[in-house]
């Protein structure tokens, strides 16, 4: 808990290197602690390191397949990478678990029209 609090403080202060070291320690000490993986995935995403972000999201989803935050993050990365079909799938899965996510319903609507086309 202490490492996570310090990582959050470092992230808020935009001290990303310190936040990353702290989150690395969390994941190493408690690989079963899902939020360590998830927070580090977010940090990697903020650094545009999509490969590592995706690896950490995969670890989250292995441990908790219904983690809607990780699924929404997966959607964001897939959308940034131009894989709209996989982004749409991830957003839909996130919404199926938590239908009250902000902005995600609008993203699903936009991507659905782009990927599947409009109804006649």
VOPAGU-2260 file (C-alpha; in pm, 1 decimal, decimal comma):
REM VOPAGU-2260
SITE   aa  ch    i         X         Y         Z
SITE  UNK   A    0       0,0       0,0       0,0
SITE  UNK   A    1     283,5     237,1      82,4
SITE  UNK   A    2     453,4     178,1    -253,0
SITE  UNK   A    3     124,2     233,6    -438,1
SITE  UNK   A    4      64,0     559,1    -248,6
SITE  UNK   A    5     412,8     681,3    -327,4
SITE  UNK   A    6     375,0     578,3    -692,1
SITE  UNK   A    7      49,3     774,6    -712,5
SITE  UNK   A    8     216,6    1079,7    -558,3
SITE  UNK   A    9     508,7    1052,3    -801,2
SITE  UNK   A   10     270,9    1013,4   -1095,9
SITE  UNK   A   11      70,4    1319,1    -990,7
SITE  UNK   A   12     397,6    1515,2    -965,0
SITE  UNK   A   13     482,5    1391,6   -1319,1
SITE  UNK   A   14     790,0    1218,1   -1180,6
SITE  UNK   A   15     739,3     921,5   -1409,9
SITE  UNK   A   16    1076,9     757,0   -1354,4
SITE  UNK   A   17    1020,9     734,4    -978,9
SITE  UNK   A   18     661,6     614,8   -1029,6
SITE  UNK   A   19     784,6     342,7   -1265,2
SITE  UNK   A   20    1049,0     220,2   -1020,5
SITE  UNK   A   21     792,8     205,3    -742,8
SITE  UNK   A   22     543,2      16,7    -957,7
SITE  UNK   A   23     815,1    -222,5   -1071,5
SITE  UNK   A   24     875,7    -298,6    -704,4
SITE  UNK   A   25     503,5    -352,1    -640,9
SITE  UNK   A   26     475,0    -598,9    -928,8
SITE  UNK   A   27     789,1    -780,6    -821,3
SITE  UNK   A   28     687,9    -803,4    -455,1
SITE  UNK   A   29     318,8    -881,7    -516,8
SITE  UNK   A   30     264,2   -1021,3    -867,1
SITE  UNK   A   31     -86,4   -1122,4    -761,9
SITE  UNK   A   32    -181,3    -759,1    -686,5
SITE  UNK   A   33    -377,9    -659,8    -996,1
SITE  UNK   A   34    -371,1    -285,4    -940,5
SITE  UNK   A   35       8,2    -281,0    -947,1
SITE  UNK   A   36      -2,1    -420,4   -1300,0
SITE  UNK   A   37    -288,8    -192,5   -1398,7
SITE  UNK   A   38    -128,2     125,3   -1268,0
SITE  UNK   A   39     199,6      37,8   -1438,8
SITE  UNK   A   40      11,9     -26,0   -1765,0
SITE  UNK   A   41    -135,2     322,2   -1732,7
SITE  UNK   A   42     209,3     468,3   -1679,1
SITE  UNK   A   43     344,1     288,9   -1984,9
SITE  UNK   A   44      46,1     415,9   -2184,9
SITE  UNK   A   45     119,9     772,9   -2074,8
SITE  UNK   A   46     477,0     720,1   -2198,7
SITE  UNK   A   47     344,1     587,2   -2532,8
SITE  UNK   A   48     508,8     251,9   -2458,8
SITE  UNK   A   49     220,4      48,4   -2594,4
SITE  UNK   A   50     409,7    -280,3   -2603,6
SITE  UNK   A   51     474,2    -278,9   -2229,8
SITE  UNK   A   52     129,2    -136,5   -2154,9
SITE  UNK   A   53     -28,6    -424,2   -2346,1
SITE  UNK   A   54     188,7    -676,7   -2163,4
SITE  UNK   A   55      74,7    -541,9   -1827,2
SITE  UNK   A   56    -290,0    -526,7   -1936,5
SITE  UNK   A   57    -258,9    -891,2   -2036,0
SITE  UNK   A   58    -133,7    -971,2   -1685,0
SITE  UNK   A   59    -431,0    -786,8   -1534,5
SITE  UNK   A   60    -679,9    -970,7   -1754,6
SITE  UNK   A   61    -521,0   -1309,7   -1684,6
SITE  UNK   A   62    -576,9   -1247,8   -1314,9
SITE  UNK   A   63    -913,2   -1071,7   -1348,1
SITE  UNK   A   64   -1083,9   -1104,0   -1688,6
SITE  UNK   A   65   -1363,0    -868,2   -1576,3
SITE  UNK   A   66   -1134,4    -572,5   -1498,1
SITE  UNK   A   67   -1326,0    -307,1   -1691,9
SITE  UNK   A   68   -1053,0     -45,1   -1645,8
SITE  UNK   A   69    -796,7    -268,8   -1814,1
SITE  UNK   A   70   -1043,7    -348,9   -2091,5
SITE  UNK   A   71   -1111,1      21,2   -2148,8
SITE  UNK   A   72    -735,1      83,3   -2150,6
SITE  UNK   A   73    -694,4    -194,3   -2404,7
SITE  UNK   A   74    -956,0     -22,2   -2618,7
SITE  UNK   A   75    -768,8     308,1   -2598,3
SITE  UNK   A   76    -441,2     147,9   -2704,0
SITE  UNK   A   77    -601,7     -45,6   -2990,0
SITE  UNK   A   78    -769,5     273,1   -3108,7
SITE  UNK   A   79    -438,4     463,5   -3094,3
SITE  UNK   A   80    -277,3     183,2   -3296,0
SITE  UNK   A   81    -554,1     201,5   -3557,2
SITE  UNK   A   82    -705,3    -138,6   -3476,5
SITE  UNK   A   83   -1061,6     -13,3   -3449,2
SITE  UNK   A   84   -1219,5    -358,8   -3453,6
SITE  UNK   A   85   -1021,9    -475,1   -3148,2
SITE  UNK   A   86   -1079,4    -139,2   -2979,1
SITE  UNK   A   87   -1453,7    -176,4   -3029,7
SITE  UNK   A   88   -1445,4    -529,8   -2890,9
SITE  UNK   A   89   -1252,9    -419,2   -2579,5
SITE  UNK   A   90   -1484,7    -123,7   -2517,3
SITE  UNK   A   91   -1791,3    -345,7   -2553,7
SITE  UNK   A   92   -1650,6    -593,2   -2302,2
SITE  UNK   A   93   -1576,7    -309,5   -2058,4
SITE  UNK   A   94   -1930,7    -174,9   -2094,0
SITE  UNK   A   95   -2083,4    -518,7   -2047,2
SITE  UNK   A   96   -1916,0    -528,7   -1706,1
SITE  UNK   A   97   -1969,9    -163,5   -1612,7
SITE  UNK   A   98   -2236,3      12,7   -1821,4
SITE  UNK   A   99   -2169,4     342,4   -1640,2
SITE  UNK   A  100   -1821,9     412,1   -1779,8
SITE  UNK   A  101   -1782,3     771,2   -1892,9
SITE  UNK   A  102   -1711,3     839,7   -2261,1
SITE  UNK   A  103   -1697,5     469,6   -2350,7
SITE  UNK   A  104   -2056,4     451,4   -2484,4
SITE  UNK   A  105   -1979,6     737,1   -2723,5
SITE  UNK   A  106   -1656,4     567,3   -2833,0
SITE  UNK   A  107   -1849,6     246,6   -2898,8
SITE  UNK   A  108   -2102,7     437,1   -3107,4
SITE  UNK   A  109   -1831,0     607,2   -3314,2
SITE  UNK   A  110   -1631,8     289,4   -3365,9
SITE  UNK   A  111   -1940,1      79,2   -3439,6
SITE  UNK   A  112   -2028,6     311,3   -3727,6
SITE  UNK   A  113   -1669,0     312,0   -3849,0
SITE  UNK   A  114   -1616,7     -65,5   -3820,9
SITE  UNK   A  115   -1964,5    -203,4   -3892,3
SITE  UNK   A  116   -2119,0      82,7   -4089,9
SITE  UNK   A  117   -2446,9     262,2   -4036,3
SITE  UNK   A  118   -2791,5     111,1   -4037,5
SITE  UNK   A  119   -3000,3     185,4   -4344,1
